Structures are given as structure tokens and as C-alpha cells.
Amino acid sequence: MKSFLKQRIKEKPGKILSPEKEVIGTHPGIMFFTIGERVGDKKGLIIDKEYRKKYPGRLFIAKKQKIMN
């Protein structure tokens, strides 16, 4: 599905926030992910290495929020 969407929708990079509202990485666009989806570097996310050392477990999409700049 992601490859289908990427052919038709431009990427719009954004920030990834921790539950504590800290910026811990970036993503290629919220439209490419669904709530509950297990994610990681292979899915196009770039997660801060220090955060991954502190919390080495699995990551899931908990919430999607469009932030207007």
C-alpha cells in the first residue's frame, strides 16, 4: 500500500514525538502510516539513536496529528 501511495502522493516530512512530547525522529509523511502499525527504520522513519538505546523495544504508531506551521 505504501508504494502505491508514494506513487501518487508527495512526501511531507514531519517530526516523531515520544509520549513525553520530545522530538525523537522524523517520518516521510503521516499519510503513509496507520494507528497501531509497528514501525522502525525499515519503514522510512529515522529515530534518534539515543532514544533507541534508552527504549530498545518495538515502536508503534499511537497517534497521528497534523501540525500546521
All heavy atoms as TSV, in Angstrom:
chain	resi	resn	atom	element	x	y	z
A	1	MET	N	N	0.813	-1.184	0.000
A	1	MET	CA	C	0.000	0.000	0.000
A	1	MET	C	C	0.868	1.265	0.000
A	1	MET	O	O	0.563	2.222	-0.672
A	1	MET	CB	C	-0.941	-0.009	1.205
A	1	MET	CG	C	-1.851	1.180	1.269
A	1	MET	SD	S	-2.882	1.428	-0.178
A	1	MET	CE	C	-4.396	0.747	0.345
A	2	LYS	N	N	1.955	1.235	0.788
A	2	LYS	CA	C	2.819	2.416	0.860
A	2	LYS	C	C	3.413	2.755	-0.504
A	2	LYS	O	O	3.484	3.916	-0.883
A	2	LYS	CB	C	3.923	2.208	1.884
A	2	LYS	CG	C	3.458	2.438	3.294
A	2	LYS	CD	C	4.631	2.368	4.242
A	2	LYS	CE	C	4.269	2.495	5.675
A	2	LYS	NZ	N	3.118	1.821	6.160
A	3	SER	N	N	3.849	1.745	-1.250
A	3	SER	CA	C	4.440	2.021	-2.564
A	3	SER	C	C	3.387	2.610	-3.506
A	3	SER	O	O	3.686	3.508	-4.288
A	3	SER	CB	C	5.063	0.764	-3.155
A	3	SER	OG	O	4.089	-0.234	-3.329
A	4	PHE	N	N	2.158	2.134	-3.413
A	4	PHE	CA	C	1.057	2.679	-4.206
A	4	PHE	C	C	0.841	4.150	-3.863
A	4	PHE	O	O	0.742	5.000	-4.747
A	4	PHE	CB	C	-0.222	1.877	-3.951
A	4	PHE	CG	C	-1.454	2.472	-4.572
A	4	PHE	CD1	C	-1.732	2.287	-5.918
A	4	PHE	CD2	C	-2.342	3.210	-3.803
A	4	PHE	CE1	C	-2.865	2.832	-6.486
A	4	PHE	CE2	C	-3.483	3.757	-4.369
A	4	PHE	CZ	C	-3.744	3.566	-5.718
A	5	LEU	N	N	0.780	4.464	-2.567
A	5	LEU	CA	C	0.563	5.845	-2.137
A	5	LEU	C	C	1.726	6.751	-2.533
A	5	LEU	O	O	1.516	7.886	-2.964
A	5	LEU	CB	C	0.352	5.908	-0.621
A	5	LEU	CG	C	-0.954	5.311	-0.103
A	5	LEU	CD1	C	-0.963	5.309	1.414
A	5	LEU	CD2	C	-2.151	6.059	-0.659
A	6	LYS	N	N	2.953	6.242	-2.402
A	6	LYS	CA	C	4.125	7.060	-2.723
A	6	LYS	C	C	4.192	7.408	-4.208
A	6	LYS	O	O	4.811	8.395	-4.578
A	6	LYS	CB	C	5.401	6.370	-2.269
A	6	LYS	CG	C	5.569	6.449	-0.764
A	6	LYS	CD	C	6.869	5.860	-0.311
A	6	LYS	CE	C	7.002	6.012	1.195
A	6	LYS	NZ	N	8.291	5.606	1.684
A	7	GLN	N	N	3.548	6.612	-5.054
A	7	GLN	CA	C	3.500	6.921	-6.480
A	7	GLN	C	C	2.540	8.072	-6.769
A	7	GLN	O	O	2.650	8.741	-7.776
A	7	GLN	CB	C	3.053	5.692	-7.278
A	7	GLN	CG	C	4.062	4.588	-7.302
A	7	GLN	CD	C	3.521	3.346	-7.994
A	7	GLN	OE1	O	2.437	3.354	-8.575
A	7	GLN	NE2	N	4.275	2.266	-7.924
A	8	ARG	N	N	1.584	8.301	-5.857
A	8	ARG	CA	C	0.535	9.282	-6.102
A	8	ARG	C	C	0.539	10.489	-5.165
A	8	ARG	O	O	-0.095	11.490	-5.448
A	8	ARG	CB	C	-0.819	8.588	-6.010
A	8	ARG	CG	C	-1.030	7.666	-7.199
A	8	ARG	CD	C	-2.067	6.611	-6.940
A	8	ARG	NE	N	-2.327	5.805	-8.115
A	8	ARG	CZ	C	-1.539	4.847	-8.550
A	8	ARG	NH1	N	-0.419	4.569	-7.932
A	8	ARG	NH2	N	-1.847	4.151	-9.625
A	9	ILE	N	N	1.253	10.369	-4.041
A	9	ILE	CA	C	1.260	11.443	-3.039
A	9	ILE	C	C	2.701	11.839	-2.753
A	9	ILE	O	O	3.560	10.984	-2.545
A	9	ILE	CB	C	0.605	10.963	-1.719
A	9	ILE	CG1	C	-0.842	10.529	-1.964
A	9	ILE	CG2	C	0.655	12.055	-0.662
A	9	ILE	CD1	C	-1.491	9.881	-0.769
A	10	LYS	N	N	2.954	13.141	-2.719
A	10	LYS	CA	C	4.290	13.630	-2.385
A	10	LYS	C	C	4.548	13.446	-0.898
A	10	LYS	O	O	3.635	13.601	-0.081
A	10	LYS	CB	C	4.423	15.106	-2.727
A	10	LYS	CG	C	4.412	15.400	-4.200
A	10	LYS	CD	C	4.596	16.883	-4.430
A	10	LYS	CE	C	4.501	17.209	-5.907
A	10	LYS	NZ	N	4.658	18.643	-6.149
A	11	GLU	N	N	5.790	13.142	-0.567
A	11	GLU	CA	C	6.164	13.030	0.844
A	11	GLU	C	C	6.109	14.412	1.485
A	11	GLU	O	O	6.411	15.414	0.847
A	11	GLU	CB	C	7.580	12.457	0.981
A	11	GLU	CG	C	7.662	11.002	0.618
A	11	GLU	CD	C	9.027	10.406	0.906
A	11	GLU	OE1	O	9.913	11.115	1.395
A	11	GLU	OE2	O	9.190	9.203	0.629
A	12	LYS	N	N	5.683	14.441	2.738
A	12	LYS	CA	C	5.667	15.674	3.518
A	12	LYS	C	C	6.259	15.327	4.879
A	12	LYS	O	O	5.532	14.936	5.796
A	12	LYS	CB	C	4.259	16.223	3.655
A	12	LYS	CG	C	4.245	17.566	4.324
A	12	LYS	CD	C	2.927	18.261	4.163
A	12	LYS	CE	C	3.059	19.634	4.783
A	12	LYS	NZ	N	1.876	20.429	4.547
A	13	PRO	N	N	7.588	15.413	5.005
A	13	PRO	CA	C	8.266	15.001	6.233
A	13	PRO	C	C	7.749	15.736	7.467
A	13	PRO	O	O	7.293	16.874	7.394
A	13	PRO	CB	C	9.731	15.361	5.973
A	13	PRO	CG	C	9.847	15.437	4.492
A	13	PRO	CD	C	8.517	15.917	4.003
A	14	GLY	N	N	7.834	15.032	8.589
A	14	GLY	CA	C	7.395	15.601	9.856
A	14	GLY	C	C	8.196	15.045	11.016
A	14	GLY	O	O	9.089	14.219	10.828
A	15	LYS	N	N	7.852	15.483	12.197
A	15	LYS	CA	C	8.558	15.078	13.414
A	15	LYS	C	C	7.849	13.910	14.087
A	15	LYS	O	O	6.629	13.803	14.032
A	15	LYS	CB	C	8.607	16.246	14.396
A	15	LYS	CG	C	9.338	17.445	13.864
A	15	LYS	CD	C	9.213	18.607	14.826
A	15	LYS	CE	C	9.811	19.853	14.205
A	15	LYS	NZ	N	9.553	21.033	15.030
A	16	ILE	N	N	8.635	13.071	14.752
A	16	ILE	CA	C	8.108	11.987	15.572
A	16	ILE	C	C	8.295	12.409	17.017
A	16	ILE	O	O	9.386	12.804	17.421
A	16	ILE	CB	C	8.856	10.665	15.320
A	16	ILE	CG1	C	8.733	10.258	13.860
A	16	ILE	CG2	C	8.325	9.574	16.251
A	16	ILE	CD1	C	9.609	9.092	13.472
A	17	LEU	N	N	7.215	12.324	17.789
A	17	LEU	CA	C	7.272	12.709	19.187
A	17	LEU	C	C	7.149	11.486	20.093
A	17	LEU	O	O	6.398	10.563	19.793
A	17	LEU	CB	C	6.139	13.682	19.524
A	17	LEU	CG	C	6.083	14.968	18.708
A	17	LEU	CD1	C	4.878	15.796	19.115
A	17	LEU	CD2	C	7.350	15.766	18.868
A	18	SER	N	N	7.847	11.529	21.213
A	18	SER	CA	C	7.736	10.491	22.232
A	18	SER	C	C	6.457	10.736	23.032
A	18	SER	O	O	5.836	11.800	22.895
A	18	SER	CB	C	8.943	10.548	23.165
A	18	SER	OG	O	8.861	11.698	23.992
A	19	PRO	N	N	6.056	9.798	23.885
A	19	PRO	CA	C	4.892	10.042	24.747
A	19	PRO	C	C	5.072	11.272	25.645
A	19	PRO	O	O	4.101	11.885	26.073
A	19	PRO	CB	C	4.794	8.768	25.584
A	19	PRO	CG	C	5.413	7.718	24.717
A	19	PRO	CD	C	6.535	8.430	24.000
A	20	GLU	N	N	6.320	11.661	25.887
A	20	GLU	CA	C	6.619	12.834	26.710
A	20	GLU	C	C	6.694	14.114	25.873
A	20	GLU	O	O	7.119	15.148	26.352
A	20	GLU	CB	C	7.946	12.638	27.463
A	20	GLU	CG	C	7.913	11.528	28.490
A	20	GLU	CD	C	8.039	10.134	27.866
A	20	GLU	OE1	O	8.649	9.992	26.770
A	20	GLU	OE2	O	7.519	9.188	28.468
A	21	LYS	N	N	6.319	14.021	24.589
A	21	LYS	CA	C	6.308	15.149	23.643
A	21	LYS	C	C	7.700	15.635	23.251
A	21	LYS	O	O	7.875	16.770	22.833
A	21	LYS	CB	C	5.493	16.327	24.180
A	21	LYS	CG	C	4.087	15.978	24.610
A	21	LYS	CD	C	3.279	15.496	23.448
A	21	LYS	CE	C	1.836	15.257	23.925
A	21	LYS	NZ	N	1.174	14.226	23.199
A	22	GLU	N	N	8.718	14.776	23.362
A	22	GLU	CA	C	10.065	15.100	22.905
A	22	GLU	C	C	10.201	14.679	21.444
A	22	GLU	O	O	9.692	13.636	21.055
A	22	GLU	CB	C	11.115	14.326	23.712
A	22	GLU	CG	C	11.175	14.649	25.175
A	22	GLU	CD	C	12.165	13.742	25.881
A	22	GLU	OE1	O	13.349	13.754	25.487
A	22	GLU	OE2	O	11.751	13.023	26.792
A	23	VAL	N	N	10.889	15.483	20.642
A	23	VAL	CA	C	11.153	15.109	19.249
A	23	VAL	C	C	12.219	14.020	19.262
A	23	VAL	O	O	13.315	14.221	19.769
A	23	VAL	CB	C	11.626	16.320	18.418
A	23	VAL	CG1	C	11.982	15.888	17.008
A	23	VAL	CG2	C	10.570	17.405	18.401
A	24	ILE	N	N	11.861	12.850	18.724
A	24	ILE	CA	C	12.793	11.710	18.734
A	24	ILE	C	C	13.158	11.240	17.332
A	24	ILE	O	O	13.906	10.283	17.172
A	24	ILE	CB	C	12.236	10.530	19.546
A	24	ILE	CG1	C	10.922	10.033	18.954
A	24	ILE	CG2	C	12.085	10.917	21.006
A	24	ILE	CD1	C	10.461	8.704	19.493
A	25	GLY	N	N	12.631	11.906	16.314
A	25	GLY	CA	C	12.953	11.494	14.955
A	25	GLY	C	C	12.098	12.174	13.915
A	25	GLY	O	O	11.376	13.129	14.206
A	26	THR	N	N	12.175	11.642	12.688
A	26	THR	CA	C	11.405	12.187	11.569
A	26	THR	C	C	10.726	11.066	10.786
A	26	THR	O	O	11.130	9.908	10.870
A	26	THR	CB	C	12.313	12.990	10.612
A	26	THR	OG1	O	13.310	12.120	10.086
A	26	THR	CG2	C	12.948	14.174	11.303
A	27	HIS	N	N	9.712	11.438	10.021
A	27	HIS	CA	C	8.988	10.481	9.178
A	27	HIS	C	C	8.747	11.093	7.808
A	27	HIS	O	O	8.821	12.320	7.657
A	27	HIS	CB	C	7.662	10.091	9.841
A	27	HIS	CG	C	6.730	11.248	10.034
A	27	HIS	ND1	N	5.988	11.782	9.006
A	27	HIS	CD2	C	6.449	11.988	11.127
A	27	HIS	CE1	C	5.256	12.789	9.469
A	27	HIS	NE2	N	5.537	12.941	10.756
A	28	PRO	N	N	8.440	10.281	6.788
A	28	PRO	CA	C	8.230	10.819	5.438
A	28	PRO	C	C	6.842	11.423	5.218
A	28	PRO	O	O	6.612	12.069	4.214
A	28	PRO	CB	C	8.445	9.603	4.540
A	28	PRO	CG	C	8.096	8.449	5.394
A	28	PRO	CD	C	8.506	8.827	6.795
A	29	GLY	N	N	5.902	11.193	6.126
A	29	GLY	CA	C	4.549	11.747	5.978
A	29	GLY	C	C	3.535	10.910	6.740
A	29	GLY	O	O	3.586	9.682	6.680
A	30	ILE	N	N	2.610	11.569	7.448
A	30	ILE	CA	C	1.650	10.824	8.269
A	30	ILE	C	C	0.697	9.979	7.434
A	30	ILE	O	O	0.161	8.990	7.926
A	30	ILE	CB	C	0.851	11.749	9.217
A	30	ILE	CG1	C	0.008	12.758	8.449
A	30	ILE	CG2	C	1.765	12.431	10.196
A	30	ILE	CD1	C	-0.919	13.586	9.329
A	31	MET	N	N	0.517	10.361	6.174
A	31	MET	CA	C	-0.425	9.627	5.334
A	31	MET	C	C	0.045	8.214	4.988
A	31	MET	O	O	-0.735	7.398	4.530
A	31	MET	CB	C	-0.720	10.410	4.050
A	31	MET	CG	C	0.471	10.595	3.153
A	31	MET	SD	S	1.691	11.702	3.815
A	31	MET	CE	C	1.424	13.152	2.906
A	32	PHE	N	N	1.307	7.915	5.254
A	32	PHE	CA	C	1.857	6.594	4.934
A	32	PHE	C	C	1.781	5.608	6.097
A	32	PHE	O	O	2.272	4.483	5.986
A	32	PHE	CB	C	3.313	6.726	4.474
A	32	PHE	CG	C	3.485	7.598	3.263
A	32	PHE	CD1	C	4.262	8.740	3.311
A	32	PHE	CD2	C	2.855	7.292	2.065
A	32	PHE	CE1	C	4.428	9.555	2.202
A	32	PHE	CE2	C	3.005	8.100	0.946
A	32	PHE	CZ	C	3.785	9.230	1.012
A	33	PHE	N	N	1.183	6.017	7.212
A	33	PHE	CA	C	1.146	5.167	8.412
A	33	PHE	C	C	-0.262	5.088	8.976
A	33	PHE	O	O	-1.070	5.992	8.784
A	33	PHE	CB	C	2.102	5.722	9.483
A	33	PHE	CG	C	3.524	5.798	9.011
A	33	PHE	CD1	C	4.022	6.960	8.456
A	33	PHE	CD2	C	4.349	4.690	9.070
A	33	PHE	CE1	C	5.326	7.034	7.995
A	33	PHE	CE2	C	5.649	4.741	8.607
A	33	PHE	CZ	C	6.128	5.918	8.065
A	34	THR	N	N	-0.553	3.987	9.682
A	34	THR	CA	C	-1.852	3.814	10.318
A	34	THR	C	C	-1.669	3.622	11.823
A	34	THR	O	O	-0.624	3.139	12.276
A	34	THR	CB	C	-2.599	2.586	9.753
A	34	THR	OG1	O	-1.794	1.427	9.944
A	34	THR	CG2	C	-2.895	2.749	8.278
A	35	ILE	N	N	-2.693	3.989	12.585
A	35	ILE	CA	C	-2.663	3.822	14.031
A	35	ILE	C	C	-2.482	2.333	14.345
A	35	ILE	O	O	-3.138	1.475	13.762
A	35	ILE	CB	C	-3.976	4.333	14.672
A	35	ILE	CG1	C	-4.215	5.794	14.319
A	35	ILE	CG2	C	-3.972	4.106	16.182
A	35	ILE	CD1	C	-3.212	6.764	14.863
A	36	GLY	N	N	-1.577	2.036	15.266
A	36	GLY	CA	C	-1.318	0.660	15.672
A	36	GLY	C	C	-0.262	-0.044	14.851
A	36	GLY	O	O	0.164	-1.142	15.202
A	37	GLU	N	N	0.180	0.565	13.775
A	37	GLU	CA	C	1.184	-0.056	12.906
A	37	GLU	C	C	2.537	-0.116	13.609
A	37	GLU	O	O	2.977	0.843	14.235
A	37	GLU	CB	C	1.315	0.767	11.622
A	37	GLU	CG	C	2.312	0.219	10.640
A	37	GLU	CD	C	2.367	1.035	9.360
A	37	GLU	OE1	O	1.618	2.004	9.196
A	37	GLU	OE2	O	3.194	0.670	8.508
A	38	ARG	N	N	3.184	-1.263	13.524
A	38	ARG	CA	C	4.541	-1.403	14.061
A	38	ARG	C	C	5.496	-0.758	13.063
A	38	ARG	O	O	5.413	-1.010	11.858
A	38	ARG	CB	C	4.880	-2.877	14.238
A	38	ARG	CG	C	6.244	-3.082	14.838
A	38	ARG	CD	C	6.515	-4.543	15.071
A	38	ARG	NE	N	7.905	-4.705	15.433
A	38	ARG	CZ	C	8.509	-5.866	15.494
A	38	ARG	NH1	N	7.851	-6.974	15.233
A	38	ARG	NH2	N	9.773	-5.935	15.826
A	39	VAL	N	N	6.392	0.087	13.576
A	39	VAL	CA	C	7.270	0.845	12.692
A	39	VAL	C	C	8.715	0.806	13.165
A	39	VAL	O	O	9.011	0.396	14.276
A	39	VAL	CB	C	6.810	2.319	12.588
A	39	VAL	CG1	C	5.479	2.416	11.905
A	39	VAL	CG2	C	6.768	2.968	13.950
A	40	GLY	N	N	9.584	1.259	12.296
A	40	GLY	CA	C	11.006	1.336	12.606
A	40	GLY	C	C	11.749	1.929	11.431
A	40	GLY	O	O	11.151	2.447	10.489
A	41	ASP	N	N	13.052	1.846	11.472
A	41	ASP	CA	C	13.891	2.428	10.430
A	41	ASP	C	C	13.566	1.869	9.043
A	41	ASP	O	O	13.646	2.581	8.056
A	41	ASP	CB	C	15.365	2.206	10.742
A	41	ASP	CG	C	15.794	2.921	12.016
A	41	ASP	OD1	O	15.168	3.944	12.354
A	41	ASP	OD2	O	16.735	2.449	12.660
A	42	LYS	N	N	13.194	0.606	8.970
A	42	LYS	CA	C	12.900	-0.008	7.677
A	42	LYS	C	C	11.636	0.563	7.045
A	42	LYS	O	O	11.420	0.415	5.856
A	42	LYS	CB	C	12.757	-1.519	7.831
A	42	LYS	CG	C	14.049	-2.199	8.203
A	42	LYS	CD	C	13.864	-3.682	8.375
A	42	LYS	CE	C	15.159	-4.326	8.835
A	42	LYS	NZ	N	14.991	-5.739	9.130
A	43	LYS	N	N	10.794	1.203	7.828
A	43	LYS	CA	C	9.539	1.772	7.319
A	43	LYS	C	C	9.691	3.240	6.917
A	43	LYS	O	O	8.719	3.918	6.660
A	43	LYS	CB	C	8.440	1.663	8.385
A	43	LYS	CG	C	8.122	0.272	8.826
A	43	LYS	CD	C	7.127	-0.371	7.923
A	43	LYS	CE	C	6.749	-1.738	8.465
A	43	LYS	NZ	N	5.472	-2.186	8.031
A	44	GLY	N	N	10.922	3.743	6.901
A	44	GLY	CA	C	11.150	5.117	6.482
A	44	GLY	C	C	11.288	6.113	7.620
A	44	GLY	O	O	11.441	7.292	7.388
A	45	LEU	N	N	11.195	5.627	8.840
A	45	LEU	CA	C	11.358	6.505	9.990
A	45	LEU	C	C	12.828	6.614	10.363
A	45	LEU	O	O	13.584	5.658	10.231
A	45	LEU	CB	C	10.592	5.969	11.206
A	45	LEU	CG	C	9.107	5.741	11.032
A	45	LEU	CD1	C	8.510	5.207	12.319
A	45	LEU	CD2	C	8.412	7.000	10.616
A	46	ILE	N	N	13.220	7.772	10.852
A	46	ILE	CA	C	14.577	7.964	11.358
A	46	ILE	C	C	14.427	8.307	12.832
A	46	ILE	O	O	13.920	9.374	13.175
A	46	ILE	CB	C	15.312	9.077	10.595
A	46	ILE	CG1	C	15.399	8.705	9.119
A	46	ILE	CG2	C	16.698	9.300	11.195
A	46	ILE	CD1	C	15.908	9.802	8.235
A	47	ILE	N	N	14.822	7.370	13.690
A	47	ILE	CA	C	14.678	7.523	15.136
A	47	ILE	C	C	16.039	7.853	15.747
A	47	ILE	O	O	17.044	7.242	15.396
A	47	ILE	CB	C	14.130	6.228	15.784
A	47	ILE	CG1	C	12.837	5.774	15.121
A	47	ILE	CG2	C	13.950	6.407	17.285
A	47	ILE	CD1	C	11.668	6.690	15.291
A	48	ASP	N	N	16.038	8.812	16.665
A	48	ASP	CA	C	17.250	9.221	17.369
A	48	ASP	C	C	17.914	8.010	18.030
A	48	ASP	O	O	17.260	7.229	18.723
A	48	ASP	CB	C	16.886	10.269	18.429
A	48	ASP	CG	C	18.085	10.742	19.200
A	48	ASP	OD1	O	18.973	11.366	18.593
A	48	ASP	OD2	O	18.129	10.478	20.418
A	49	LYS	N	N	19.216	7.852	17.818
A	49	LYS	CA	C	19.951	6.695	18.345
A	49	LYS	C	C	19.951	6.654	19.865
A	49	LYS	O	O	19.884	5.584	20.461
A	49	LYS	CB	C	21.377	6.692	17.812
A	49	LYS	CG	C	21.435	6.394	16.339
A	49	LYS	CD	C	22.844	6.426	15.807
A	49	LYS	CE	C	22.817	6.201	14.306
A	49	LYS	NZ	N	24.133	6.281	13.715
A	50	GLU	N	N	20.010	7.812	20.507
A	50	GLU	CA	C	19.992	7.853	21.978
A	50	GLU	C	C	18.650	7.369	22.522
A	50	GLU	O	O	18.594	6.668	23.522
A	50	GLU	CB	C	20.295	9.266	22.491
A	50	GLU	CG	C	21.722	9.714	22.222
A	50	GLU	CD	C	22.754	8.794	22.877
A	50	GLU	OE1	O	22.564	8.404	24.039
A	50	GLU	OE2	O	23.744	8.463	22.197
A	51	TYR	N	N	17.562	7.725	21.845
A	51	TYR	CA	C	16.234	7.270	22.253
A	51	TYR	C	C	16.135	5.749	22.110
A	51	TYR	O	O	15.611	5.073	22.981
A	51	TYR	CB	C	15.149	7.956	21.431
A	51	TYR	CG	C	13.754	7.605	21.895
A	51	TYR	CD1	C	13.177	8.277	22.962
A	51	TYR	CD2	C	13.020	6.597	21.278
A	51	TYR	CE1	C	11.904	7.951	23.410
A	51	TYR	CE2	C	11.754	6.265	21.710
A	51	TYR	CZ	C	11.191	6.940	22.779
A	51	TYR	OH	O	9.939	6.600	23.224
A	52	ARG	N	N	16.663	5.218	21.007
A	52	ARG	CA	C	16.615	3.763	20.777
A	52	ARG	C	C	17.450	3.013	21.810
A	52	ARG	O	O	17.100	1.908	22.199
A	52	ARG	CB	C	17.101	3.421	19.367
A	52	ARG	CG	C	16.188	3.902	18.275
A	52	ARG	CD	C	14.778	3.394	18.361
A	52	ARG	NE	N	14.723	1.987	18.026
A	52	ARG	CZ	C	13.803	1.149	18.493
A	52	ARG	NH1	N	12.871	1.564	19.298
A	52	ARG	NH2	N	13.820	-0.098	18.149
A	53	LYS	N	N	18.553	3.606	22.259
A	53	LYS	CA	C	19.354	2.971	23.313
A	53	LYS	C	C	18.584	2.943	24.623
A	53	LYS	O	O	18.603	1.954	25.356
A	53	LYS	CB	C	20.670	3.718	23.523
A	53	LYS	CG	C	21.689	3.480	22.449
A	53	LYS	CD	C	22.954	4.262	22.743
A	53	LYS	CE	C	23.937	4.177	21.607
A	53	LYS	NZ	N	25.126	4.994	21.856
A	54	LYS	N	N	17.883	4.032	24.901
A	54	LYS	CA	C	17.125	4.152	26.146
A	54	LYS	C	C	15.875	3.271	26.124
A	54	LYS	O	O	15.498	2.680	27.125
A	54	LYS	CB	C	16.732	5.620	26.348
A	54	LYS	CG	C	16.158	5.937	27.690
A	54	LYS	CD	C	15.947	7.443	27.816
A	54	LYS	CE	C	15.336	7.808	29.150
A	54	LYS	NZ	N	15.096	9.247	29.263
A	55	TYR	N	N	15.226	3.175	24.963
A	55	TYR	CA	C	13.997	2.385	24.788
A	55	TYR	C	C	14.162	1.464	23.578
A	55	TYR	O	O	13.724	1.789	22.475
A	55	TYR	CB	C	12.792	3.295	24.579
A	55	TYR	CG	C	12.556	4.249	25.712
A	55	TYR	CD1	C	12.935	5.589	25.620
A	55	TYR	CD2	C	11.967	3.814	26.893
A	55	TYR	CE1	C	12.723	6.465	26.667
A	55	TYR	CE2	C	11.752	4.691	27.945
A	55	TYR	CZ	C	12.133	6.007	27.824
A	55	TYR	OH	O	11.926	6.873	28.867
A	56	PRO	N	N	14.809	0.306	23.753
A	56	PRO	CA	C	15.114	-0.562	22.612
A	56	PRO	C	C	13.938	-1.409	22.097
A	56	PRO	O	O	14.069	-2.120	21.129
A	56	PRO	CB	C	16.230	-1.459	23.151
A	56	PRO	CG	C	15.955	-1.528	24.620
A	56	PRO	CD	C	15.398	-0.176	24.992
A	57	GLY	N	N	12.784	-1.325	22.718
A	57	GLY	CA	C	11.649	-2.169	22.321
A	57	GLY	C	C	11.026	-1.768	21.000
A	57	GLY	O	O	11.504	-0.891	20.285
A	58	ARG	N	N	9.937	-2.418	20.687
A	58	ARG	CA	C	9.212	-2.161	19.446
A	58	ARG	C	C	8.527	-0.800	19.501
A	58	ARG	O	O	8.111	-0.340	20.559
A	58	ARG	CB	C	8.164	-3.243	19.224
A	58	ARG	CG	C	8.770	-4.607	19.058
A	58	ARG	CD	C	7.695	-5.640	18.958
A	58	ARG	NE	N	8.288	-6.950	18.778
A	58	ARG	CZ	C	7.606	-8.067	18.837
A	58	ARG	NH1	N	6.315	-8.052	19.084
A	58	ARG	NH2	N	8.217	-9.206	18.657
A	59	LEU	N	N	8.362	-0.197	18.324
A	59	LEU	CA	C	7.685	1.089	18.213
A	59	LEU	C	C	6.405	0.913	17.400
A	59	LEU	O	O	6.389	0.195	16.400
A	59	LEU	CB	C	8.578	2.121	17.528
A	59	LEU	CG	C	9.872	2.479	18.235
A	59	LEU	CD1	C	10.693	3.426	17.364
A	59	LEU	CD2	C	9.591	3.111	19.581
A	60	PHE	N	N	5.350	1.602	17.829
A	60	PHE	CA	C	4.063	1.550	17.156
A	60	PHE	C	C	3.521	2.967	16.992
A	60	PHE	O	O	3.816	3.847	17.801
A	60	PHE	CB	C	3.054	0.734	17.975
A	60	PHE	CG	C	3.437	-0.703	18.141
A	60	PHE	CD1	C	4.264	-1.090	19.178
A	60	PHE	CD2	C	2.988	-1.663	17.257
A	60	PHE	CE1	C	4.632	-2.423	19.342
A	60	PHE	CE2	C	3.344	-2.992	17.408
A	60	PHE	CZ	C	4.170	-3.369	18.449
A	61	ILE	N	N	2.693	3.163	15.972
A	61	ILE	CA	C	2.031	4.449	15.785
A	61	ILE	C	C	0.878	4.511	16.788
A	61	ILE	O	O	-0.035	3.692	16.750
A	61	ILE	CB	C	1.473	4.604	14.348
A	61	ILE	CG1	C	2.570	4.458	13.298
A	61	ILE	CG2	C	0.713	5.915	14.194
A	61	ILE	CD1	C	3.629	5.529	13.338
A	62	ALA	N	N	0.925	5.497	17.687
A	62	ALA	CA	C	-0.113	5.642	18.707
A	62	ALA	C	C	-1.104	6.742	18.347
A	62	ALA	O	O	-2.270	6.685	18.730
A	62	ALA	CB	C	0.521	5.951	20.061
A	63	LYS	N	N	-0.632	7.749	17.614
A	63	LYS	CA	C	-1.480	8.896	17.291
A	63	LYS	C	C	-0.903	9.601	16.071
A	63	LYS	O	O	0.298	9.613	15.869
A	63	LYS	CB	C	-1.485	9.853	18.487
A	63	LYS	CG	C	-2.315	11.084	18.321
A	63	LYS	CD	C	-2.245	11.927	19.598
A	63	LYS	CE	C	-3.012	13.206	19.468
A	63	LYS	NZ	N	-2.912	14.018	20.690
A	64	LYS	N	N	-1.782	10.163	15.266
A	64	LYS	CA	C	-1.347	10.976	14.128
A	64	LYS	C	C	-1.941	12.360	14.316
A	64	LYS	O	O	-3.125	12.505	14.598
A	64	LYS	CB	C	-1.856	10.377	12.822
A	64	LYS	CG	C	-1.209	9.051	12.511
A	64	LYS	CD	C	-1.760	8.308	11.324
A	64	LYS	CE	C	-2.313	9.029	10.182
A	64	LYS	NZ	N	-2.611	8.194	9.008
A	65	GLN	N	N	-1.082	13.372	14.172
A	65	GLN	CA	C	-1.551	14.737	14.360
A	65	GLN	C	C	-0.894	15.639	13.328
A	65	GLN	O	O	0.328	15.734	13.279
A	65	GLN	CB	C	-1.208	15.215	15.761
A	65	GLN	CG	C	-1.685	16.599	16.062
A	65	GLN	CD	C	-1.392	17.003	17.495
A	65	GLN	OE1	O	-0.890	16.209	18.275
A	65	GLN	NE2	N	-1.725	18.217	17.835
A	66	LYS	N	N	-1.704	16.287	12.543
A	66	LYS	CA	C	-1.193	17.221	11.553
A	66	LYS	C	C	-0.932	18.544	12.259
A	66	LYS	O	O	-1.836	19.108	12.876
A	66	LYS	CB	C	-2.189	17.406	10.419
A	66	LYS	CG	C	-1.697	18.267	9.308
A	66	LYS	CD	C	-2.707	18.318	8.189
A	66	LYS	CE	C	-2.216	19.213	7.087
A	66	LYS	NZ	N	-3.197	19.306	6.004
A	67	ILE	N	N	0.292	19.037	12.159
A	67	ILE	CA	C	0.661	20.289	12.796
A	67	ILE	C	C	0.858	21.336	11.706
A	67	ILE	O	O	1.654	21.144	10.795
A	67	ILE	CB	C	1.939	20.129	13.631
A	67	ILE	CG1	C	1.705	19.086	14.720
A	67	ILE	CG2	C	2.364	21.456	14.217
A	67	ILE	CD1	C	2.927	18.721	15.507
A	68	MET	N	N	0.130	22.401	11.817
A	68	MET	CA	C	0.228	23.484	10.845
A	68	MET	C	C	1.341	24.425	11.254
A	68	MET	O	O	1.428	24.842	12.389
A	68	MET	CB	C	-1.089	24.258	10.765
A	68	MET	CG	C	-2.286	23.375	10.455
A	68	MET	SD	S	-2.166	22.469	8.912
A	68	MET	CE	C	-2.488	23.762	7.774
A	69	ASN	N	N	2.228	24.772	10.311
A	69	ASN	CA	C	3.335	25.695	10.599
A	69	ASN	C	C	2.986	27.103	10.216
A	69	ASN	O	O	2.347	27.452	9.384
A	69	ASN	CB	C	4.610	25.252	9.874
A	69	ASN	CG	C	5.115	23.933	10.428
A	69	ASN	OD1	O	4.749	23.545	11.530
A	69	ASN	ND2	N	5.928	23.272	9.665
